[in-house]
Amino acid sequence: MRLHLEMLSNRRRTEAYRQVILSNSAPLRNKVVMDLSCGTGIISLFCAQLARPPFCNVFAVEASSMAEYTRQLVKQNGCEEVVLQGRAEDIHLPERVDILVSEWMGNCLLFEFMVESVLLARDCWLEEGGVMWPSSAALTLVPCQANSYYAEKMAFWEQPYGLDCTPVHFNSHLIDPSDCLTAPCDALLLDMYTLEIKDLEANALEADSVHAGPAGQSFGGRLHRWNHRPAQEPCLETPHDHHPALEY
C-alpha cells in the first residue's frame, strides 16, 4: 500500500485530475469512461460521483491484486462502477469508451513504460473522436545549481567523524526556482491522440551550452535516451480527433 499512499498523498497530482473531471462534469453525462491502471480507483470514483449511472458508466481497470480492494472502496463509497482486473492487452469490455483516463506518468515521464498499455487501450477501446486525459505530456529539462543543498545534505556524508558514509546520500530533493540557470525547455512532447509505440523506441536530445545567472554559469553537453521495447501489434482503429471541451 506504500505506493498508493504516496500517490494519494500527492495532492497536486490528484487535485489536477479532480479539477479536470469537475470542470467537465456536464460533458461526462451519458459517457462511458475507462480508468486504466486505476490503483485505488480514486479517479474512477471522481468520475462516478460527478456523473452517476445511468448517466455515466465507469470501467476501472487494474492489473494487480489491488483490484479487489478497489471493488471494496467502490462499494463503500456507494458507487456502481465496474472494476476489472487484468492488463490492457487482455481485458474485454462490453462496449467501447468515450473517455480514456490514466495516471500513467512515471519518473522522467516514461519510467515503467506504462504509456504502452495506454496506447493499446486507446487503439482497441476508445471511440473515434473520443477523449484522453491527459491529452498530451511533456518532459521538461532545466539546468540548475544546488550548491547550498549539496553542502548541507550531500557533502556532509563524505567524511563525518572521519568515516565514509556516502552510501546514505540522499537521492532526490526539491530545488528552489532561484537555483535554475535558464528557462525550462521541453525535451519531449507527446500527443496522446497520435503517439505510436515506435515513436518512443529511440530519442536523442542535444543540449547546447547556455549562459545565465549572475556568476555566468554555463551548461552544455549532449543527452541521449533510448527506449527499447519488443515490437507489438495493437489492434488498429481510425485516428482520434481532439475534443476541446474535455481537453486540458
C-alpha positions as CSV (number, residue, x, y, z in Angstrom):
1,M,0.0,0.0,0.0
2,R,3.0,2.3,0.3
3,L,2.9,3.3,-3.4
4,H,-0.8,4.0,-3.3
5,L,-0.4,6.1,-0.1
6,E,2.4,8.1,-1.8
7,M,0.3,8.7,-4.9
8,L,-2.9,9.7,-2.9
9,S,-0.7,12.0,-0.7
10,N,0.4,13.9,-3.8
11,R,-2.4,16.4,-3.7
12,R,-1.2,18.4,-6.7
13,R,-1.4,15.4,-8.9
14,T,-4.8,14.2,-7.5
15,E,-6.4,17.6,-7.5
16,A,-5.3,18.2,-11.1
17,Y,-7.3,15.2,-12.2
18,R,-10.2,16.1,-9.9
19,Q,-10.4,19.6,-11.3
20,V,-10.4,18.4,-14.9
21,I,-13.2,16.0,-14.1
22,L,-15.1,18.6,-12.1
23,S,-14.9,21.2,-14.9
24,N,-16.2,18.6,-17.3
25,S,-19.0,17.1,-15.2
26,A,-21.6,18.1,-17.7
27,P,-19.9,16.6,-20.8
28,L,-19.4,13.4,-18.7
29,R,-23.1,12.7,-18.7
30,N,-24.1,9.8,-20.9
31,K,-20.5,8.9,-21.5
32,V,-18.5,5.7,-20.9
33,V,-15.2,6.1,-19.1
34,M,-12.2,3.8,-18.7
35,D,-9.7,4.5,-15.9
36,L,-6.7,2.4,-16.9
37,S,-4.4,1.2,-14.1
38,C,-6.8,2.7,-11.6
39,G,-5.0,1.7,-8.4
40,T,-7.3,2.6,-5.5
41,G,-9.8,3.9,-8.1
42,I,-9.7,7.5,-6.9
43,I,-10.0,8.9,-10.4
44,S,-12.8,6.4,-11.2
45,L,-14.6,7.5,-8.1
46,F,-14.4,11.2,-9.0
47,C,-16.0,10.4,-12.4
48,A,-18.7,8.2,-10.9
49,Q,-19.6,10.8,-8.2
50,L,-19.9,13.6,-10.7
51,A,-21.9,11.7,-13.3
52,R,-23.6,8.7,-11.6
53,P,-25.1,5.8,-13.6
54,P,-27.1,5.5,-15.7
55,F,-25.7,8.9,-16.9
56,C,-22.1,7.8,-16.8
57,N,-20.6,4.2,-16.9
58,V,-17.1,3.8,-15.5
59,F,-14.8,0.9,-16.0
60,A,-11.9,0.8,-13.5
61,V,-9.1,-1.4,-14.8
62,E,-6.3,-2.6,-12.5
63,A,-3.9,-5.5,-13.4
64,S,-2.7,-6.1,-9.8
65,S,-4.4,-7.7,-6.8
66,M,-5.2,-4.2,-5.7
67,A,-8.4,-4.6,-7.8
68,E,-10.1,-6.5,-5.0
69,Y,-9.5,-3.6,-2.6
70,T,-10.7,-1.2,-5.3
71,R,-14.0,-3.1,-5.5
72,Q,-14.4,-2.7,-1.8
73,L,-13.7,1.0,-2.0
74,V,-16.2,1.4,-4.8
75,K,-18.9,-0.4,-2.8
76,Q,-18.0,1.5,0.4
77,N,-18.5,4.9,-1.4
78,G,-21.9,3.9,-2.9
79,C,-20.7,3.9,-6.5
80,E,-21.7,1.4,-9.2
81,E,-18.6,1.4,-11.4
82,V,-17.3,-1.8,-12.8
83,V,-13.8,-2.9,-11.6
84,L,-12.0,-5.2,-14.0
85,Q,-8.8,-7.0,-13.0
86,G,-6.4,-7.5,-15.9
87,R,-3.9,-5.9,-18.3
88,A,-4.9,-3.6,-21.0
89,E,-3.9,-6.3,-23.5
90,D,-6.2,-8.8,-22.0
91,I,-9.3,-7.1,-20.8
92,H,-12.7,-7.3,-22.7
93,L,-15.3,-4.6,-22.3
94,P,-18.9,-4.8,-23.2
95,E,-18.6,-1.6,-25.2
96,R,-16.2,1.0,-26.4
97,V,-15.4,4.0,-24.3
98,D,-15.8,7.8,-24.9
99,I,-13.1,8.8,-22.4
100,L,-9.8,7.1,-21.5
101,V,-8.2,8.4,-18.4
102,S,-5.0,7.1,-16.8
103,E,-2.3,8.4,-14.4
104,W,0.5,6.7,-16.3
105,M,3.3,9.2,-15.9
106,G,6.4,8.0,-14.0
107,N,9.8,9.4,-13.2
108,C,11.3,11.1,-16.2
109,L,7.8,10.8,-17.7
110,L,8.2,7.3,-19.2
111,F,9.6,5.3,-16.3
112,E,7.9,1.8,-16.2
113,F,6.7,2.5,-19.8
114,M,3.1,2.2,-18.8
115,V,2.3,4.5,-21.7
116,E,2.5,1.4,-23.9
117,S,-0.6,0.0,-22.2
118,V,-2.4,3.3,-22.6
119,L,-1.8,3.3,-26.3
120,L,-3.0,-0.2,-26.7
121,A,-6.2,0.6,-24.8
122,R,-6.6,3.7,-26.9
123,D,-6.4,1.8,-30.2
124,C,-8.6,-1.0,-29.0
125,W,-11.3,0.6,-26.9
126,L,-11.5,4.4,-27.4
127,E,-14.4,5.5,-29.7
128,E,-13.4,7.5,-32.8
129,G,-13.3,11.1,-31.7
130,G,-13.0,10.0,-28.1
131,V,-11.2,11.9,-25.4
132,M,-8.0,11.1,-23.5
133,W,-6.9,12.5,-20.1
134,P,-4.2,13.6,-20.2
135,S,-4.3,14.5,-23.9
136,S,-0.6,15.5,-24.0
137,A,2.5,15.1,-21.9
138,A,5.9,16.7,-21.8
139,L,9.3,16.0,-20.3
140,T,10.9,19.4,-19.3
141,L,14.5,19.9,-18.5
142,V,16.3,22.9,-16.9
143,P,19.9,23.2,-15.8
144,C,20.2,24.3,-12.2
145,Q,22.7,24.7,-9.4
146,A,22.2,23.3,-5.9
147,N,25.4,24.3,-4.1
148,S,23.7,25.1,-0.8
149,Y,21.8,21.9,-0.8
150,Y,24.8,19.9,-1.7
151,A,26.9,21.4,1.1
152,E,24.1,20.7,3.6
153,K,22.8,17.3,2.6
154,M,25.4,15.6,0.4
155,A,28.9,16.7,1.3
156,F,28.2,16.1,4.9
157,W,28.2,12.4,4.3
158,E,31.6,12.2,2.7
159,Q,33.7,12.2,5.9
160,P,31.6,12.8,9.1
161,Y,33.8,12.0,12.1
162,G,36.4,10.5,9.7
163,L,34.1,7.9,8.4
164,D,32.9,7.3,4.8
165,C,29.1,7.5,4.9
166,T,28.5,8.1,1.1
167,P,26.1,5.1,0.8
168,V,23.5,7.0,2.7
169,H,23.5,10.1,0.4
170,F,20.1,11.5,-0.3
171,N,19.0,10.6,-3.8
172,S,16.2,13.1,-4.5
173,H,15.3,16.6,-3.4
174,L,13.4,19.7,-4.4
175,I,15.3,22.6,-5.8
176,D,14.2,26.2,-5.3
177,P,13.3,28.0,-8.5
178,S,16.0,30.6,-7.9
179,D,18.6,27.8,-8.4
180,C,17.5,27.4,-12.1
181,L,20.1,28.7,-14.5
182,T,17.9,29.1,-17.6
183,A,14.2,28.9,-18.6
184,P,12.9,25.3,-18.8
185,C,12.7,23.6,-22.2
186,D,10.6,20.7,-23.3
187,A,12.9,17.7,-24.2
188,L,10.0,15.5,-25.2
189,L,6.4,16.3,-26.2
190,L,3.8,13.6,-26.6
191,D,0.4,14.0,-28.3
192,M,-1.6,11.1,-26.8
193,Y,-4.0,11.0,-29.7
194,T,-1.4,10.3,-32.4
195,L,1.5,8.8,-30.5
196,E,2.6,5.4,-31.5
197,I,4.8,2.9,-29.6
198,K,7.5,3.0,-32.2
199,D,7.8,6.8,-31.7
200,L,9.2,6.1,-28.2
201,E,11.8,3.5,-29.1
202,A,14.7,6.0,-29.6
203,N,15.0,9.6,-28.9
204,A,18.1,11.9,-28.7
205,L,18.4,15.4,-27.3
206,E,21.4,17.7,-27.9
207,A,21.8,20.4,-25.3
208,D,24.0,23.3,-26.4
209,S,25.9,25.5,-24.0
210,V,23.9,28.2,-22.3
211,H,25.0,31.0,-20.0
212,A,22.8,32.6,-17.4
213,G,22.8,33.8,-13.8
214,P,24.9,36.4,-12.1
215,A,28.0,34.3,-12.0
216,G,27.8,33.4,-15.7
217,Q,27.4,29.7,-15.0
218,S,27.4,27.5,-18.1
219,F,25.8,24.3,-19.0
220,G,26.4,22.1,-22.1
221,G,26.6,18.7,-23.4
222,R,24.6,16.0,-25.2
223,L,22.0,13.8,-23.7
224,H,20.8,10.6,-25.4
225,R,17.9,8.5,-24.3
226,W,16.8,5.2,-25.7
227,N,13.7,3.1,-25.0
228,H,13.9,-0.4,-26.4
229,R,10.6,-2.3,-26.4
230,P,9.6,-5.5,-28.1
231,A,7.5,-4.9,-31.2
232,Q,3.8,-5.4,-30.7
233,E,0.9,-5.1,-33.0
234,P,-2.0,-3.3,-31.3
235,C,-5.4,-3.5,-32.9
236,L,-5.7,-0.5,-35.2
237,E,-8.6,1.9,-35.5
238,T,-9.1,5.2,-37.2
239,P,-7.3,8.3,-35.8
240,H,-8.9,10.2,-32.9
241,D,-9.8,13.9,-33.0
242,H,-9.2,16.3,-30.2
243,H,-12.2,17.3,-28.1
244,P,-11.6,20.8,-26.8
245,A,-14.3,20.7,-24.2
246,L,-12.6,17.8,-22.5
247,E,-9.0,18.7,-23.0
248,Y,-6.6,20.2,-20.6
